[in-house]
């Protein structure tokens, strides 16, 4: 669940800048540094993008209002307002190693 996704569209076709020692070709930096994940590139969006894990995307999705018909009221990733929340759940479920419930929804002890 450490795969990084574009926070705009949800693509994994993303790039991150890295510092490399010019003499040793060793990578210098920390991919887990939040500052390194703010200004990245998404090949799908063709734009600079923030990168997030699936769990952080799920947390952002939790902030999207849903109406009484189970439709999201604001756009999320490539889903337009009016999309059934279950369609978005299926998108998450396909990307979870086990399943959406076990990896992102279940809060209890494992």
N, C-alpha and C positions, 0 to 999 in steps of 0.2 A: 504494500500500500504506500510505497514511497515514490511511485510514479508521479511526475509533475505534469500539471495540466495548465493550459492557458486559462486565466481567470475570466477572459472575455468570451471565448467560444468553446472551451473544454477540450481543445485539441492537445495531443501529445507531441505534435510536430513542432517542438519548441527548441530554442537555443539559449544558452547562457554564456556570457563572456567569462573568460578565465584568464588569470595571470599565469604566465609560464616563464620560468627562468630561462633566459636566452642562452645561457651557457650549458645548462644541464638538461633542458627540456622537461624539467620537473614541474608539475602543477603546483601552484601556490594559491591557497585560498580554502574556503570552506563552503561547500555546496549547501550546507544547512544554515548558513548565515542568512537571516531574513533580508538583509540589505542586498545580498547578491541575487535574490529572487524578485526584486522589484522592477528592475529595468532589463528585461529579457526580450527575446524576439519570438514571435509566433509566425511560422510559415503559412498557416492557414489564414490568419488575419492580415498578414503582411504588415505588421505593426508591432511596436514595443508593447510588451504585456507583462503583467505580474504572473508568476507561477505559483500554483497552489497544489497541495496534495488533495486526494479525493475526500479526505476527512474535512479539510478546511473548506472545500467547495460545498460539501454537505452542510456545514455550519452556515455558510452564506445562503444556501437554499432555504434553510430554516427561517431566515428573516424575510422571505418572500411571502406576501399575503396571499391567501387562498380563499376564494369565495365559497358560498354554500353549494355550488355545483362542482367543487373540487378542481376548479380552474385557477391557475396562477394569475394574479392580477398585475404583475410586472414581468417584463422580459427577464429571462435567466439563461445565460449561455446562448445557445442558438434556438431556444424555445421562446416563442412569442407569448405575450399576454393572452390569456384565453386557453392556453394549452392545459390539458388535464394533468394534474400533479402526478398521476400514476405513470404517465409517459416519461416524465422526468425521473421518477423512481426507477423505471426500467433502464434508463440510461445509466444511472448509478449502479444498479444491480449488475449490469454487464461488465462493469469495470472493477467490481469487488472480487477479491480472490475466492472468497467463500460464497457470500451472498450479501445483499443489502442489509437484511435484518441482523445477521451475525456480525458483520464488519462495522456497520455504522449506526444501526438503530438500537441494538441491544446494549444496555448500559451496565447490566449486572456483571458479576464475577465470571471469569472464563476459566 
